Amino acid sequence: MTTPQTANELLDAMRGCGFTINLSGDSLEVRWARWVDDELAELIKTHKTGLIKLLESEVKNDEQKENTTSKTRQAI
């Protein structure tokens, strides 16, 4: 496996390995299927800002989908 070079690559790789990553304010909450080693911890620190932006974007997209879905339900 190659070392992820971007926050997006890291997020995809971590999710693929069974990690769950959530936002908790300005912090990242990482739950793992295995132990976080020093190399992975360093990658998370390096890409923290990018990971936060990606997760914020996902939350925003989920909220927009939910709003669209509830408007559709109301229109029926």
Secondary structure, DSSP 8 states (H G I E B T S, - for coil): -----SHHHHHHHHHHTT-EEEEETTEEEEE-SS---HHHHHHHHHTHHHHHHHHHHHHHHHHHHHHHHHHHHHH-
